[in-house]
């Protein structure tokens, strides 16, 4: 189920440090998600870092590497990850999706930094196309809003 997002309600991200990580696979669609996300983050006052990785499975390690090597005076407020895993004829899809989601959970809880996971499991390319269109159903819009909301909440709670 796709849900249209309303970017008009996005909190300010002034001073936030956010990284966008994206997998190379299906780059023509993943790029559209990451770009929609980056544009919204910029409108909210944040200039996100962008990194491209070989695939979705490498995203959790990349997120952890960034978090662990950030200067103490400038930690990440959030990391947003984009990828797609296409279901094929074997169980490879299930294994990679499971490893990815477990990896993100472990890193997020260990490092204490929110990870917005937009690694989209799809059965066919049309599902990925539908989630990367230039509209408010784009997963990049959803990710930017989620990042802004969790950062605003953490700022309130942790201040």
TILUM-795613 format. One line per 10 residues: number of its first residue (from 0); their letters; for each residue z, y, x of N, C-alpha, C. Coordinates in nm, 2 decimals. Each point is the difference from the previous one (the first is absolute). Layout:
BEGIN
NUM = a = Z,Y,X,Z,Y,X,Z,Y,X | ...
***
This chain:
BEGIN
0 = xxxxxxxxxx = 0.00,-0.12,0.08,0.00,0.12,-0.08,0.00,0.12,0.09 | -0.09,0.09,-0.03,-0.01,0.13,0.08,0.07,0.11,-0.09 | 0.07,0.08,0.07,0.07,0.11,-0.07,-0.04,0.13,0.07 | -0.05,0.09,-0.09,-0.04,0.14,0.05,0.12,0.07,0.05 | -0.01,0.06,0.11,0.11,0.08,0.07,-0.02,0.15,-0.03 | 0.10,0.07,-0.01,0.00,0.15,-0.02,0.05,0.07,0.13 | -0.09,0.04,0.08,0.04,0.07,0.13,0.06,0.14,-0.02 | -0.01,0.05,-0.12,0.06,0.13,-0.03,0.15,0.01,0.02 | 0.06,-0.12,-0.01,0.15,-0.01,0.00,0.05,-0.03,0.14 | -0.09,0.01,0.10,0.04,-0.05,0.14,0.10,0.10,0.06
10 = xxxxxxxxxx = 0.11,-0.05,0.05,0.10,0.08,0.07,-0.05,0.05,0.14 | 0.06,0.11,0.04,-0.04,0.06,0.13,0.03,-0.10,0.12 | -0.08,0.00,0.10,0.02,-0.08,0.12,0.01,0.08,0.12 | 0.04,0.13,-0.01,0.02,0.09,0.11,0.09,-0.07,0.10 | -0.05,-0.01,0.13,0.08,-0.05,0.11,0.00,-0.15,0.00 | -0.07,-0.07,-0.09,0.01,-0.15,0.00,-0.09,-0.06,0.11 | 0.04,-0.11,0.06,-0.08,-0.07,0.10,-0.04,-0.13,-0.07 | -0.14,-0.02,-0.02,-0.05,-0.11,-0.07,-0.12,-0.06,0.08 | 0.00,-0.13,0.01,-0.12,-0.07,0.07,-0.07,-0.07,-0.11 | -0.13,0.00,0.01,-0.09,-0.08,-0.08,-0.06,-0.11,0.09
20 = xxxxxxxxxx = 0.02,-0.12,-0.03,-0.06,-0.11,0.07,-0.10,-0.07,-0.09 | -0.12,-0.03,0.06,-0.10,-0.07,-0.09,-0.07,-0.11,0.08 | -0.03,-0.10,-0.07,-0.07,-0.12,0.06,-0.15,0.03,0.00 | -0.07,-0.06,0.10,-0.15,0.02,0.01,-0.07,-0.07,-0.10 | 0.05,-0.12,-0.05,-0.08,-0.08,-0.10,-0.02,0.08,-0.12 | -0.12,-0.01,-0.06,-0.04,0.08,-0.12,0.02,0.15,0.02 | -0.04,0.04,0.12,0.03,0.14,0.04,-0.06,0.10,-0.10 | -0.12,-0.02,-0.06,-0.06,0.09,-0.08,0.09,0.03,-0.13 | 0.08,-0.09,-0.04,0.09,0.02,-0.11,0.14,0.04,0.04 | 0.05,-0.06,0.11,0.13,0.04,0.06,0.00,0.15,0.04
30 = xxxxxxxxxx = -0.11,0.04,0.06,-0.01,0.14,0.05,0.01,0.09,-0.12 | -0.06,-0.03,-0.12,0.01,0.09,-0.11,0.15,0.01,-0.05 | 0.07,-0.11,0.00,0.14,0.00,-0.04,0.08,0.08,0.10 | -0.02,-0.02,0.13,0.08,0.07,0.10,-0.03,0.15,0.00 | -0.13,0.03,-0.02,-0.04,0.15,-0.01,0.06,0.07,-0.12 | 0.00,-0.07,-0.12,0.06,0.06,-0.12,0.15,0.02,0.03 | 0.06,-0.09,0.06,0.14,0.01,0.03,0.03,0.12,0.10 | -0.08,0.01,0.11,0.02,0.10,0.09,-0.03,0.14,-0.06 | -0.09,0.01,-0.08,-0.03,0.13,-0.07,0.12,0.05,-0.08 | 0.05,-0.09,-0.08,0.12,0.03,-0.08,0.12,0.04,0.08
40 = xxxxxxxxxx = 0.02,-0.08,0.11,0.12,0.03,0.09,-0.02,0.14,0.06 | -0.12,0.03,0.04,-0.03,0.14,0.06,0.03,0.11,-0.11 | -0.04,-0.02,-0.12,0.02,0.10,-0.10,0.15,0.02,-0.03 | 0.08,-0.11,0.03,0.15,0.01,-0.02,0.07,0.05,0.12 | -0.08,0.03,0.11,0.06,0.07,0.12,0.03,-0.09,0.12 | -0.07,-0.12,0.00,0.02,-0.10,0.11,-0.13,-0.03,0.06 | -0.01,-0.01,0.13,-0.12,-0.04,0.08,0.03,-0.14,0.05 | -0.05,-0.10,-0.07,0.03,-0.14,0.04,-0.08,-0.04,0.12 | 0.07,-0.09,0.08,-0.07,-0.07,0.11,-0.08,-0.11,-0.06 | -0.12,-0.03,0.06,-0.08,-0.11,-0.05,-0.03,-0.10,0.11
50 = xxxxxxxxxx = 0.02,-0.13,-0.03,-0.03,-0.11,0.09,-0.08,-0.11,-0.06 | -0.09,-0.05,0.07,-0.08,-0.11,-0.05,0.03,-0.13,0.08 | 0.03,-0.11,-0.07,0.03,-0.13,0.06,-0.10,-0.10,-0.04 | 0.00,-0.11,0.08,-0.10,-0.11,-0.03,0.00,-0.05,-0.14 | 0.12,-0.03,-0.05,0.00,-0.06,-0.14,0.13,0.03,-0.06 | 0.02,-0.05,-0.12,0.12,0.02,-0.08,0.12,-0.07,0.06 | -0.01,-0.11,0.07,0.11,-0.07,0.05,0.06,0.07,0.12 | -0.07,0.09,0.06,0.05,0.08,0.12,0.08,0.12,-0.05 | -0.01,0.04,-0.12,0.06,0.12,-0.05,0.15,0.00,0.01 | 0.07,-0.10,-0.04,0.15,0.00,0.01,0.05,0.03,0.15
60 = xxxxxxxxxx = -0.07,-0.07,0.09,0.04,0.02,0.15,-0.03,0.14,0.04 | -0.12,0.05,-0.04,-0.03,0.14,0.03,0.10,0.10,-0.05 | 0.04,-0.03,-0.13,0.10,0.09,-0.06,0.13,0.00,0.08 | 0.04,-0.12,0.04,0.13,-0.01,0.07,-0.02,0.06,0.14 | -0.11,-0.01,0.07,-0.02,0.06,0.13,0.01,0.15,-0.01 | -0.06,0.06,-0.10,0.00,0.14,-0.02,0.15,0.05,-0.02 | 0.07,-0.07,-0.09,0.14,0.04,-0.03,0.09,-0.01,0.12 | -0.02,-0.11,0.08,0.09,-0.02,0.11,-0.03,0.09,0.12 | -0.12,0.05,0.00,-0.04,0.09,0.12,0.00,0.15,-0.04 | 0.04,0.03,-0.12,0.00,0.14,-0.04,0.12,0.07,0.07
70 = xxxxxxxxxx = -0.01,0.12,0.05,0.11,0.07,0.06,0.11,0.01,-0.10 | 0.13,-0.01,0.05,0.11,0.00,-0.09,0.01,0.14,-0.08 | -0.05,0.10,0.06,0.00,0.13,-0.07,-0.11,0.02,-0.10 | -0.09,-0.10,0.00,-0.12,0.00,-0.09,-0.03,-0.13,-0.06 | 0.09,-0.06,-0.08,-0.02,-0.14,-0.06,-0.11,0.01,-0.11 | -0.05,-0.11,-0.04,-0.09,0.00,-0.11,0.07,0.00,-0.13 | -0.05,0.07,-0.10,0.05,0.01,-0.13,-0.05,-0.11,-0.09 | -0.12,-0.05,0.03,-0.07,-0.11,-0.07,-0.12,-0.04,0.08 | -0.04,-0.12,-0.03,-0.13,-0.06,0.06,-0.07,-0.06,-0.12 | -0.13,0.04,-0.01,-0.08,-0.05,-0.11,-0.11,-0.09,0.05
80 = xxxxxxxxxx = -0.01,-0.12,-0.05,-0.09,-0.10,0.05,-0.11,-0.04,-0.10 | -0.12,0.00,0.04,-0.12,-0.04,-0.08,-0.07,-0.11,0.05 | -0.04,-0.10,-0.08,-0.08,-0.11,0.04,-0.04,-0.07,-0.13 | -0.08,-0.11,0.02,-0.05,-0.08,-0.11,-0.01,-0.14,0.05 | 0.04,-0.09,-0.09,-0.01,-0.14,0.04,-0.07,-0.07,-0.12 | -0.12,-0.05,0.03,-0.09,-0.06,-0.10,0.03,-0.15,-0.01 | 0.02,-0.05,-0.12,0.02,-0.14,-0.03,-0.13,-0.07,0.03 | 0.02,-0.11,0.08,-0.12,-0.09,0.02,0.02,-0.14,-0.05 | -0.06,-0.09,0.06,0.01,-0.14,-0.04,0.12,-0.08,0.06 | 0.07,0.06,0.10,0.11,-0.07,0.06,0.13,0.08,-0.03
90 = xxxxxxxxxx = 0.11,-0.05,0.06,0.13,0.06,-0.02,0.02,0.11,0.10 | -0.09,0.04,0.08,0.01,0.11,0.09,0.05,0.12,-0.06 | -0.06,0.04,-0.12,0.04,0.11,-0.07,0.15,0.01,-0.03 | 0.05,-0.11,-0.05,0.15,-0.01,-0.04,0.08,0.01,0.13 | -0.04,-0.06,0.11,0.08,0.01,0.12,0.01,0.14,0.05 | -0.11,0.06,0.01,-0.01,0.14,0.06,0.07,0.10,-0.09 | -0.01,-0.01,-0.13,0.07,0.09,-0.10,0.15,-0.02,0.01 | 0.04,-0.13,0.01,0.14,-0.03,0.01,0.06,0.05,0.14 | -0.07,-0.02,0.10,0.05,0.05,0.14,0.00,0.15,0.00 | -0.10,0.06,-0.06,0.00,0.15,-0.01,0.12,0.06,-0.07
100 = xxxxxxxxxx = 0.02,-0.05,-0.12,0.11,0.05,-0.09,0.13,-0.03,0.07 | 0.02,-0.11,0.05,0.13,-0.03,0.07,0.02,0.09,0.12 | -0.11,0.02,0.07,0.01,0.08,0.12,0.04,0.15,-0.03 | -0.07,0.05,-0.11,0.04,0.14,-0.04,0.14,0.01,-0.04 | 0.05,-0.10,-0.08,0.14,0.00,-0.05,0.09,0.00,0.12 | -0.02,-0.09,0.09,0.09,-0.01,0.12,0.00,0.13,0.08 | -0.11,0.05,0.03,-0.01,0.13,0.08,0.07,0.11,-0.08 | -0.03,0.02,-0.12,0.06,0.11,-0.08,0.15,-0.01,0.00 | 0.05,-0.12,-0.03,0.15,-0.01,-0.01,0.06,0.01,0.14 | -0.06,-0.06,0.10,0.05,0.01,0.14,0.00,0.14,0.06
110 = xxxxxxxxxx = -0.11,0.07,-0.02,-0.01,0.13,0.06,0.05,0.11,-0.09 | 0.02,-0.02,-0.13,0.05,0.10,-0.09,-0.10,0.11,-0.04 | -0.13,-0.03,0.01,-0.10,0.09,-0.03,-0.09,-0.05,-0.11 | -0.02,0.07,-0.11,-0.09,-0.05,-0.11,-0.14,-0.03,0.05 | -0.05,-0.12,-0.05,-0.14,-0.03,0.02,-0.06,-0.01,-0.14 | -0.10,0.07,-0.01,-0.08,-0.01,-0.13,-0.12,-0.09,0.03 | 0.01,-0.12,-0.07,-0.10,-0.10,0.03,-0.11,0.00,-0.10 | -0.12,0.03,0.04,-0.11,0.00,-0.08,-0.10,-0.10,0.06 | 0.04,-0.12,0.03,-0.08,-0.11,0.04,-0.04,-0.07,-0.13 | -0.12,0.02,-0.04,-0.04,-0.05,-0.13,-0.06,-0.14,0.00
120 = xxxxxxxxxx = 0.07,-0.09,-0.07,-0.06,-0.14,-0.01,-0.10,0.00,-0.11 | -0.13,-0.04,0.03,-0.10,0.00,-0.10,-0.08,-0.13,-0.01 | -0.05,-0.03,-0.11,-0.08,-0.12,-0.02,-0.15,0.02,0.03 | -0.04,0.13,-0.02,-0.14,0.03,0.03,-0.01,0.15,0.04 | -0.12,0.03,0.05,-0.02,0.14,0.05,0.01,0.11,-0.11 | -0.03,-0.04,-0.12,0.00,0.10,-0.11,0.14,0.05,-0.02 | 0.10,-0.08,0.02,0.14,0.04,-0.02,0.04,0.10,0.11 | -0.05,-0.02,0.12,0.03,0.10,0.10,-0.07,0.13,-0.02 | -0.13,-0.01,-0.04,-0.08,0.12,-0.04,0.08,0.08,-0.10 | 0.05,-0.06,-0.11,0.07,0.07,-0.10,0.12,0.07,0.04
130 = xxxxxxxxxx = 0.06,-0.05,0.11,0.13,0.06,0.05,-0.03,0.10,0.11 | -0.13,0.03,0.03,-0.03,0.10,0.11,-0.09,0.10,-0.05 | -0.02,0.02,-0.13,-0.09,0.10,-0.05,0.06,0.14,0.02 | -0.08,0.10,-0.02,0.05,0.14,0.02,0.05,0.05,-0.14 | 0.12,-0.06,-0.03,0.07,0.04,-0.12,0.15,-0.02,0.01 | 0.08,0.02,-0.10,0.14,-0.02,0.00,0.05,-0.15,-0.01 | -0.10,-0.09,0.00,0.03,-0.14,0.01,0.00,-0.06,0.14 | -0.05,0.09,0.09,-0.01,-0.03,0.15,0.14,-0.04,0.05 | 0.01,-0.11,0.07,0.13,-0.04,0.06,0.06,0.10,0.10 | -0.09,0.08,0.06,0.05,0.10,0.09,0.08,0.11,-0.07
140 = xxxxxxxxxx = -0.04,0.03,-0.12,0.07,0.10,-0.09,0.14,-0.06,-0.03 | 0.00,-0.12,-0.04,0.13,-0.07,-0.03,0.09,-0.01,0.12 | -0.05,-0.02,0.12,0.08,-0.01,0.12,0.05,0.13,0.04 | -0.08,0.11,-0.01,0.05,0.13,0.04,0.12,0.04,-0.09 | -0.02,-0.02,-0.13,0.11,0.03,-0.10,0.13,-0.08,0.03 | -0.02,-0.13,0.02,0.12,-0.08,0.03,0.07,0.05,0.13 | -0.08,0.03,0.10,0.06,0.05,0.12,0.08,0.13,-0.02 | -0.07,0.09,-0.07,0.07,0.13,-0.03,0.13,-0.02,-0.08 | -0.01,-0.09,-0.10,0.12,-0.02,-0.08,0.12,-0.06,0.07 | -0.03,-0.10,0.09,0.11,-0.07,0.07,0.05,0.10,0.11
150 = xxxxxxxxx = -0.08,0.08,0.06,0.04,0.10,0.10,0.09,0.10,-0.07 | -0.04,0.05,-0.12,0.08,0.10,-0.07,0.13,-0.06,-0.04 | 0.00,-0.12,-0.05,0.13,-0.07,-0.04,0.09,-0.02,0.12 | -0.06,-0.04,0.12,0.09,-0.02,0.12,0.05,0.13,0.05 | -0.08,0.10,-0.01,0.05,0.14,0.04,0.12,0.04,-0.08 | 0.00,-0.03,-0.13,0.11,0.04,-0.09,0.12,-0.09,0.03 | -0.02,-0.13,0.01,0.11,-0.09,0.02,0.06,0.01,0.14 | -0.08,0.02,0.10,0.05,-0.01,0.14,0.05,0.14,0.05 | -0.02,0.10,-0.08,0.04,0.14,0.04,0.15,0.03,-0.02
***
